[in-house]
Amino acid sequence: MLLFWLIPILNFAQSNIEGIGKFKIKKTTIAYLDTICKEQDLDRVIFRNFQDQMKGGRRAKLAEIIADTLTMYSSPSHARFRKEVKVFYISKMRISTIDITNTYLTFYRDTLVDINTDFTLDISQALELKYGKGEVEQKDKIINCTITFTGQKVEHTETMFYTRWRNGDITCTAAVGDYFDNECKKQSLSYISIITFKAYKKVGDCDEEMKAKIKARKDTNKKKELKDF
């Protein structure tokens, strides 16, 4: 009798993670963004550079991230350079009773392959309730840095904690920890990422290939400008 009552509990804990809400890795297409805009009353905008991305505003928005293929360095964060890859940003949305903020959605050939969003305890606890306890890992990294004003060499330990849930090649990672910046100041780092590594590797490969082509084209044009130098 005890086993009979445990079966539904075990099934619940062993559910396979696919995404958050209706955002499903390897299933959701870009067309769903029209639905989420209407449901969540999001303003649609475009981020073409870092300045666009930094603009505030009280209204929640859905932005398409467009890479700057002329200068590259002024592109918004998370921008991709290949047409097969599209990235969208949602500043705030509510799924069930949980607020989800600063979410980046990466689509490869119209299919969702990566979700990256802010870490919150609400999301972490919801993941654990739905999918059971994840695999926990702590990573410590010794770093050496120099204090800018004094030139003093110091040693610090950066510590990150990762909790992971896996479903085939889909991995959800809840990460929280700290690091030291270029000025040797301690900073916090936290995020939640749900990704299919096989497809995301293709995204990275496509991106690097396109960036290399853009750089080669720029170098060629620069050489033409300097032909009489």
Buried (B, 14 or more C-beta within 10 A) or exposed (E): EEEEEEEEEEEEEEEEBBBBBEBBBBEBEBEBBEEBBEEBEBEEBEBBBBEBBEEEEEEBBBBBBBBBBEEBEBBBEBBBBBEBBBBBBBBBBEBEEBEBBEBBBBBBBEBBBBBBBBBBEEBBEBBBEEBBEBEEEEEEEEEEBEEEEEEEEEEBEBEBEBBBBBBEEBBBBBBBBBBBEEEBEEEEEBBBBBBBEEBBEBBEEBBEEBBEEBEEEBEEEEEEEEEEE
